């Protein structure tokens, strides 16, 4: 297998440059918080290869914010406690020196596949590779629970300790969205907000043939999805890739594949469903 978890200083940049879905025009009133052009001072960085993907995203995000010339991190991953149970978590409270405002930022990092059968609206047609989560459900949770938590009575002590008033805090969403389309569907058919986030396709195992996919392959573990595909040094043959895919699909696990040819590297999922 290939290299597991490169630790080069530049590894956070793949996350930074990853696509960000703007959802404000699709019925969800969240302004976009973007890190794609954020200037970050040069600092030693070791990619947290042993963390789960969501925690890796948080680690990269916090690193960039802390070493930026624009933001001050006021608080991160704050558990809000009710009288009997935890009500939820606020991801980040920041101060934006450029616009001189305090921000409440929610962060999400998702890989979604397009499935035409899932609903009438485009926003409903995106689902996780193993069909365990959907974009529309994530956005509804943000709208109905995570963002309103800022205004909960239980959050008041936290805000008072930071000398913040909820009415003066702007709420924004950083939604890193890596989208994959089915074979034959062109991203030009999508609104720009979605087409800008498409990075590959998804196929069935029947489509995965030597004729369709000549070259070499790498099947990253989920903990490697936020590492640059170019960072991997050991590539495998079609036969070995097919063997590994058959094992994963038998367990109903879709697999991300990096396909390398003399033209470069393309990304696609082989789905089990």
Residue pairs with C-beta under 8 A, 6 or more apart in sequence:
1 234
1 236
2 218
2 220
2 232
2 233
2 234
2 235
2 236
3 231
3 232
3 233
3 234
4 49
4 221
4 224
5 47
5 49
5 50
5 223
5 224
5 227
6 47
6 49
6 227
6 231
6 232
7 46
7 47
7 49
8 47
8 231
9 42
9 43
9 44
9 45
10 45
11 45
11 47
11 227
11 228
11 231
12 40
12 45
12 47
12 60
12 63
12 64
13 228
14 226
14 227
14 228
15 56
15 57
15 60
15 61
15 109
15 176
15 226
16 35
16 36
16 38
16 40
16 60
16 64
17 36
18 109
18 176
18 178
18 226
19 176
19 177
19 178
19 179
19 196
19 197
19 198
19 199
20 32
20 34
20 35
20 36
20 174
20 175
20 176
20 177
20 197
21 175
21 176
21 177
21 179
21 193
21 194
21 197
22 32
22 193
23 30
23 32
23 123
23 139
23 173
23 175
23 193
24 30
24 31
24 32
25 191
25 193
26 122
26 123
26 193
27 123
28 139
28 142
28 143
29 143
30 106
30 139
30 142
30 143
30 147
30 171
30 172
30 173
31 170
31 171
31 172
31 173
32 172
32 173
32 174
32 175
33 103
33 105
33 172
33 173
33 174
34 174
35 61
35 64
35 65
35 174
38 64
38 65
38 68
38 70
38 71
39 68
39 69
39 70
40 63
40 64
40 67
40 68
41 67
41 68
41 69
43 63
43 67
45 63
47 56
47 226
47 227
48 55
48 56
48 59
49 56
49 223
49 224
49 227
50 223
51 59
51 223
52 222
52 223
53 109
53 222
53 223
53 225
53 226
54 109
56 109
56 223
56 226
57 107
57 108
57 109
57 176
57 226
58 76
58 77
58 91
58 107
60 226
61 92
61 107
61 174
62 73
62 76
62 92
65 71
65 73
65 92
65 94
66 73
70 96
70 97
70 98
71 94
71 95
71 96
71 97
72 94
72 95
72 97
73 92
73 93
73 94
74 93
74 94
74 95
74 102
74 162
74 164
75 90
75 92
75 93
75 158
75 162
76 91
76 92
76 93
77 89
77 90
77 91
77 92
78 89
78 90
78 93
78 158
79 86
79 88
79 89
80 86
80 87
80 88
80 89
80 90
80 149
80 152
80 154
80 155
80 158
81 87
81 154
82 154
87 149
87 152
87 154
88 145
88 146
88 149
89 146
89 149
90 104
90 146
90 149
90 150
90 155
90 158
91 104
91 105
91 106
91 107
91 146
92 103
92 104
92 105
92 106
92 107
93 102
93 103
93 104
93 105
93 162
93 164
93 169
94 102
94 103
94 105
95 101
95 102
95 103
96 102
96 103
101 168
101 169
101 170
102 164
102 168
102 169
102 170
103 169
103 170
103 171
103 172
104 147
104 150
104 169
104 170
104 171
104 172
105 171
105 172
105 173
105 174
106 142
106 146
106 147
106 171
106 172
106 173
106 174
107 174
107 176
108 138
108 142
108 173
108 174
108 175
108 176
109 176
109 226
110 128
110 133
110 135
110 138
110 175
110 176
110 177
110 178
111 128
111 129
111 178
111 179
111 180
111 225
111 256
112 126
112 127
112 128
112 134
112 135
112 177
112 178
112 179
112 180
113 126
113 127
113 128
113 129
113 179
113 180
113 182
113 202
113 254
113 269
113 271
114 125
114 126
114 179
114 180
114 181
114 182
114 185
114 202
115 125
115 126
115 127
116 125
116 182
118 124
118 125
118 126
118 127
118 134
119 125
119 136
121 136
122 190
122 191
122 194
123 135
123 136
123 139
124 134
124 135
124 136
126 134
126 135
126 136
126 179
127 133
127 134
127 135
128 134
129 202
129 254
129 256
129 269
129 271
130 252
130 253
130 254
130 272
131 273
135 177
142 173
147 171
149 155
150 166
150 169
150 171
151 166
155 166
159 165
159 166
177 197
178 197
178 199
178 200
178 225
179 194
179 197
179 198
179 199
180 198
180 199
180 200
180 201
180 202
180 267
180 268
180 269
181 187
181 198
181 200
181 201
181 202
182 201
182 202
182 203
183 201
183 202
183 203
183 207
187 194
187 195
187 198
188 195
190 198
199 267
200 266
200 267
200 268
200 269
201 268
201 269
202 254
202 268
202 269
202 270
202 271
203 268
203 269
203 270
203 271
204 270
204 271
205 245
205 246
205 249
205 270
208 241
208 242
208 245
208 270
210 238
213 238
213 259
214 238
214 261
215 238
215 259
215 260
215 261
215 262
216 235
216 236
216 237
216 259
216 260
217 235
217 236
217 237
217 238
217 240
217 241
217 257
217 258
217 259
217 260
218 229
218 232
218 234
218 235
218 236
218 257
218 258
218 260
219 236
219 241
219 244
219 245
219 248
219 255
219 256
219 257
219 258
220 227
220 229
220 232
220 256
220 258
222 256
224 232
225 256
229 258
229 265
229 267
230 265
232 258
235 260
236 244
241 257
244 255
245 255
245 257
245 270
248 254
248 255
248 270
248 272
249 255
249 270
249 272
252 272
252 273
253 272
254 269
254 270
254 271
254 272
254 273
255 269
255 270
256 267
256 268
256 269
257 267
257 268
257 269
257 270
258 265
258 266
258 267
259 265
259 266
259 267
259 268
